Amino acid sequence: MADTHRTSPAPGQAALPPDAISVFCDDIALMLGAGITLDEAVHMLGENLADPAFRRVCDALYPALAGGESLSAALAATGAFPAHAVRLVAVGEKAGRLENVLKSLAAYYDEEDRVFARVRAAVGYPAALLCVMCVILALTVGAVLPVFIDVYEGLAGTLTAGSAGLVTAAVVTGWTALGVTLAITIAALATLVASRTTTGQARLVALFERAPITRGAMYQLALSRFSTALAAYTAAGLDTDKAMAEALATVDHVELRARLTRAHAAMTDLDRGASLAQAIAEAQVFEPVYARMLTVGTRAGQTDEVLDTLAGTFFDDALARIDRVVNSTEPALAAFLTVSVGATLIAVMLPLVGIMGSVG
């Protein structure tokens, strides 16, 4: 998902959307694998792209890379890339695994783009129906019901207490349905608009991290990022204490960072000196089954391979959880529309019951 801490765009540069970041990372990884230097790869990529914003970013990157700057420093200078991407590229450069990290980022941002596309699809159609329902409810409460009441009073002289109560119930029902529908419509439209911009996506991610139904998915997503960074550092030959400290610096998720801080403290405690796997298990960073997998991998000398595998597992789990939430959005909105229609009918029918009682 979109990074909640994006670098500020440089003057004249706009933040790239997830699909563009995915294309950039994937193409650069392919060209690096073919033996092309970074500056030439960026130059070739910029020449073959029709998107002017993308081309401007490549044009800004090329002189920095040709001048000897690292890719991570050049990406940060443009301000067009998320902080998460910049940090992981820096990890890949230090670990000598830049190509692998770029491929991982390409897959990550490709899936992120698909997730937000699904959010737009799930919210768009119900949001249009909600707008129509708001208009219908507003007309019913603001125009139709007052006319009914005037007609009923003209026919029956004055409404009986029971009839007046039904009319009052109709008005309350209508206004309540209108207020709730309007609030949900505004929320749906805001989500739809936010999902189309990088800034809005970052705000949605911040909201998702706090929302009960998406909090678990965002934790798994942050765990995947951390595992990728830790795998890169351990593969580069850093000792586990140093690798943990460096990987911890890439984590923004509040809950995960707190758990990792406890784990790192246990590792660096001179009295305890807990191992990486032991500290992660005790701090409940991973679920028990995954903590055991890390323990076994550490004993076998395959820590980075296990972490890479776990990173993929956490990422897939996060996507599955997000998909379940997105898939439930449209049915939930459709159910609310049904309730709104029922409330509208009740608001119209209650005065009819009232006038029948008055006439009788």
Sequence and secondary structure as in RCSB ss.txt:
>XXXX:A:sequence
MADTHRTSPAPGQAALPPDAISVFCDDIALMLGAGITLDEAVHMLGENLADPAFRRVCDALYPALAGGESLSAAL
AATGAFPAHAVRLVAVGEKAGRLENVLKSLAAYYDEEDRVFARVRAAVGYPAALLCVMCVILALTVGAVLPVFID
VYEGLAGTLTAGSAGLVTAAVVTGWTALGVTLAITIAALATLVASRTTTGQARLVALFERAPITRGAMYQLALSR
FSTALAAYTAAGLDTDKAMAEALATVDHVELRARLTRAHAAMTDLDRGASLAQAIAEAQVFEPVYARMLTVGTRA
GQTDEVLDTLAGTFFDDALARIDRVVNSTEPALAAFLTVSVGATLIAVMLPLVGIMGSVG
>XXXX:A:secstr
   SSB    TT     HHHHHHHHHHHHHHHHTT  HHHHHHHHHHT   HHHHHHHHHHHHHHHTT  HHHHH
HHHT SBHHHHHHHHHHHHHT HHHHHHHHHHHHHHHHHHHHHHHHHHHHHHHHHHHHHHHHHHIIIIIHHHHHH
HHHHHHSS  HHHHHHHHHHHHHHHHHHHHHHHHHHHHHHHHHHTTSHHHHHHHHHHHHHSHHHHHHHHHHHHHH
HHHHHHHHHHTT  HHHHHHHHHTT   HHHHHHHHHHHHHHH TTT   HHHHHHHTT S HHHHHHHHHHHHT
T HHHHHHHHHHHHHHHHHHHHHHHHHHHHHHHHHHHHHHHHHHHHHHHHHHHHHHHHH 
